[in-house]
Amino acid sequence: MVHNGLVYLRGNPTDYDNWAPMGNVGWSWGHVKPFLLKGETNGKIDRVGSFWHATGGPVSVERLPYQPPLTNSILTAAMETGVGISEDLNGDQLTGLSVVQTTSKDGVRRSSATAYLWPVRHRKNLQISLNSTCTRVIIENKIAVGVEYYHNDKFLTVRAAREVIVFAGTIASPQLLLLCGIGPKKHLDSVGVRVVQDLPGIGENFQDQIMYNLQYTLDESDIYDNNWAAAFEDLWPFRPVLFLATDLSKLWIFASGYVAGCAPGELDALQSTGKRTVTPWPVYHHTRSRGRISLASNNPFDKPVIWSNVLSEPADVAGLIEAINITLKLANTDALKAHNFTLSTTPMDVCSDHPFLSTEYWVCALRQSVVPRAHTGGTCKMGPSSDPMAVVDPQLRVYGVGGLRVADASIMPMVTFANTAGPTMMIGERAAGLIKKHSMQNFQRGCLQ
Ligand SMILES: Cc1cc2nc3c(=O)[nH]c(=O)nc-3n(C[C@H](O)[C@H](O)[C@H](O)COP(=O)(O)OP(=O)(O)OC[C@H]3O[C@@H](n4cnc5c(N)ncnc54)[C@H](O)[C@@H]3O)c2cc1C
């Protein structure tokens, strides 16, 4: 898994309750919740309770041990605006401002690799090949039988005794499938890849969330003390997170710490404005724009083409502007005015035809500098066989090719209304359960024969 921002959010139960009626049997909230709990060890179980949280799983979840002094004022601002405060965004208070939960232990990062792989790295039936790039899934007679990978200047192959599981992420999983001839026939023909299975949905349905950067200054010096507290303040996860209650958690805002930038050109010199800056990022989660991942060529080392197509749906533009306006409103509260919270974002020249901060201004500004959230999914969409754009079935098996599953964020038919690492780890847990069940059934069938 990528080195991410540590935020642990599961999304809204309705996310999964929307997946299930699309034909994804076994993926409603009631079905996935046990797998979310199975993965978790919550360091504050007394505070969050065992109905929504668990102990005993490999992923440590907590709130980081230090929050900057401004946090309380931001929470007060949330009360002042009516946004409110949530004690637990992974519990039954899905809206309101909250100090975010993180995948960390005693303040130290825990990735999915440290949680899941590291403790079992010595198992005899596990071999980890570092610095290796998978270049192809080997398919014989429409069955995946192994993979080819590149390691130390050599192409090597490994055969699968049972199944091949692809989990290279929203961009690389469809790339790998396309490279081995599974995908839309027309596209495969155009890049000279022999078609193994015409599957039109591969690479389609690309989704990402979107955000925009606002900047504020505070009445505090931006000189940092050389101590741990100062170091922590510069880290993203100490930001408070806001979920807002319009149409079920569509909006999310986070203030990314007190950011210290490096002055251009000068080694070791901090960029100083004389005042501390705080960077809230209004985010829109529930995007409707859909893009595509395709191959640039049949060379596995060529980067794929990402056509994100963000902001192609007017509702996404409107949603992000709503989030921006709520952020502006928060900043305008007595609680934050007490810190002389002042917008330092300056109007863009290219949008100067529109009054600064007007809707027309934001429509123009978003077109200039909307930021992809990197919470992507959808490109190997899970769905029933009746859906021509489905890539995997609800057991994560690739349609039309035996012995091949996908188990990562790419299978989400719709990306969850929050950060995607927690839901993706759940997909991994769910996949492990499905694979074990399949193996047991085969074993029992073998015994009965
Ligand atoms: C900068 C950033 C910050 C983020 N912050 C957060 C956050 O705070 N909280 C949150 O919930 N989510 C966050 N996310 C999103 C979250 O990390 C992803 O949703 C999650 O990692 C998706 O998991 P995945 O397994 O689908 O893909 P990935 O995590 O991308 O894992 C795929 C893995 O496959 C490897 N791989 C790819 N191609 C090949 C190949 N050909 N051969 C071999 N290996 C290959 C990659 O190196 C990678 O290790 C963030 C994402 C980014 C980019």
The ligand as an SDF file (V2000), in Angstrom:
LIG
                    3D

 53 58  0  0  0  0  0  0  0  0999 V2000
   -0.5890   10.6960   -1.0000 C   0  0  0  0  0  0  0  0  0  0  0  0
   -1.7650    9.8540   -0.5710 C   0  0  0  0  0  0  0  0  0  0  0  0
   -2.3050   10.0210    0.6920 C   0  0  0  0  0  0  0  0  0  0  0  0
   -3.3910    9.2480    1.0820 C   0  0  0  0  0  0  0  0  0  0  0  0
   -3.8660    9.3950    2.3400 N   0  0  0  0  0  0  0  0  0  0  0  0
   -4.8420    8.5710    2.7770 C   0  0  0  0  0  0  0  0  0  0  0  0
   -5.2650    8.6280    4.1300 C   0  0  0  0  0  0  0  0  0  0  0  0
   -4.7860    9.3980    4.9380 O   0  0  0  0  0  0  0  0  0  0  0  0
   -6.2340    7.7590    4.5150 N   0  0  0  0  0  0  0  0  0  0  0  0
   -6.8190    6.8980    3.6470 C   0  0  0  0  0  0  0  0  0  0  0  0
   -7.7230    6.1520    4.0440 O   0  0  0  0  0  0  0  0  0  0  0  0
   -6.4320    6.8190    2.3570 N   0  0  0  0  0  0  0  0  0  0  0  0
   -5.4410    7.6180    1.9160 C   0  0  0  0  0  0  0  0  0  0  0  0
   -4.9970    7.5210    0.6380 N   0  0  0  0  0  0  0  0  0  0  0  0
   -5.6430    6.5370   -0.2430 C   0  0  0  0  0  0  0  0  0  0  0  0
   -5.2140    5.1190    0.1240 C   0  0  0  0  0  0  0  0  0  0  0  0
   -3.8400    5.0630    0.4420 O   0  0  0  0  0  0  0  0  0  0  0  0
   -5.5590    4.1670   -1.0200 C   0  0  0  0  0  0  0  0  0  0  0  0
   -6.9620    4.1470   -1.1500 O   0  0  0  0  0  0  0  0  0  0  0  0
   -5.0740    2.7690   -0.7800 C   0  0  0  0  0  0  0  0  0  0  0  0
   -3.6690    2.7450   -0.6460 O   0  0  0  0  0  0  0  0  0  0  0  0
   -5.5050    1.8840   -1.9220 C   0  0  0  0  0  0  0  0  0  0  0  0
   -4.9660    0.6160   -1.7310 O   0  0  0  0  0  0  0  0  0  0  0  0
   -4.7070   -0.3580   -2.9430 P   0  0  0  0  0  0  0  0  0  0  0  0
   -4.2680   -1.6390   -2.3400 O   0  0  0  0  0  0  0  0  0  0  0  0
   -5.9000   -0.3600   -3.8250 O   0  0  0  0  0  0  0  0  0  0  0  0
   -3.5520    0.2970   -3.8030 O   0  0  0  0  0  0  0  0  0  0  0  0
   -2.0940    0.7490   -3.3800 P   0  0  0  0  0  0  0  0  0  0  0  0
   -2.0560    1.1760   -1.9670 O   0  0  0  0  0  0  0  0  0  0  0  0
   -1.6460    1.6960   -4.4320 O   0  0  0  0  0  0  0  0  0  0  0  0
   -1.2570   -0.6140   -3.4540 O   0  0  0  0  0  0  0  0  0  0  0  0
   -0.8600   -1.1550   -4.6760 C   0  0  0  0  0  0  0  0  0  0  0  0
    0.5320   -1.6930   -4.5130 C   0  0  0  0  0  0  0  0  0  0  0  0
    0.8820   -2.4160   -5.6920 O   0  0  0  0  0  0  0  0  0  0  0  0
    2.1860   -2.0570   -6.0850 C   0  0  0  0  0  0  0  0  0  0  0  0
    2.2560   -2.2380   -7.5360 N   0  0  0  0  0  0  0  0  0  0  0  0
    1.6330   -1.5500   -8.5050 C   0  0  0  0  0  0  0  0  0  0  0  0
    1.9460   -2.0480   -9.7070 N   0  0  0  0  0  0  0  0  0  0  0  0
    2.7740   -3.0710   -9.5010 C   0  0  0  0  0  0  0  0  0  0  0  0
    3.4520   -3.9790  -10.3630 C   0  0  0  0  0  0  0  0  0  0  0  0
    3.2960   -3.9330  -11.6770 N   0  0  0  0  0  0  0  0  0  0  0  0
    4.2600   -4.9200   -9.8070 N   0  0  0  0  0  0  0  0  0  0  0  0
    4.4130   -4.9880   -8.4660 C   0  0  0  0  0  0  0  0  0  0  0  0
    3.7880   -4.1640   -7.5840 N   0  0  0  0  0  0  0  0  0  0  0  0
    2.9800   -3.2130   -8.1130 C   0  0  0  0  0  0  0  0  0  0  0  0
    2.3280   -0.6050   -5.6510 C   0  0  0  0  0  0  0  0  0  0  0  0
    3.6990   -0.2820   -5.5110 O   0  0  0  0  0  0  0  0  0  0  0  0
    1.5890   -0.6070   -4.3260 C   0  0  0  0  0  0  0  0  0  0  0  0
    2.4330   -0.9870   -3.2760 O   0  0  0  0  0  0  0  0  0  0  0  0
   -3.9380    8.2900    0.1960 C   0  0  0  0  0  0  0  0  0  0  0  0
   -3.3860    8.1170   -1.0780 C   0  0  0  0  0  0  0  0  0  0  0  0
   -2.3150    8.8900   -1.4620 C   0  0  0  0  0  0  0  0  0  0  0  0
   -1.7280    8.6860   -2.8420 C   0  0  0  0  0  0  0  0  0  0  0  0
  1  2  1  0
  2  3  1  0
  2 52  2  0
  3  4  2  0
  4  5  1  0
  4 50  1  0
  5  6  2  0
  6  7  1  0
  6 13  1  0
  7  8  2  0
  7  9  1  0
  9 10  1  0
 10 11  2  0
 10 12  1  0
 12 13  2  0
 13 14  1  0
 14 15  1  0
 14 50  1  0
 15 16  1  0
 16 17  1  0
 16 18  1  0
 18 19  1  0
 18 20  1  0
 20 21  1  0
 20 22  1  0
 22 23  1  0
 23 24  1  0
 24 25  2  0
 24 26  1  0
 24 27  1  0
 27 28  1  0
 28 29  2  0
 28 30  1  0
 28 31  1  0
 31 32  1  0
 32 33  1  0
 33 34  1  0
 33 48  1  0
 34 35  1  0
 35 36  1  0
 35 46  1  0
 36 37  1  0
 36 45  1  0
 37 38  2  0
 38 39  1  0
 39 40  1  0
 39 45  2  0
 40 41  1  0
 40 42  2  0
 42 43  1  0
 43 44  2  0
 44 45  1  0
 46 47  1  0
 46 48  1  0
 48 49  1  0
 50 51  2  0
 51 52  1  0
 52 53  1  0
M  END
$$$$
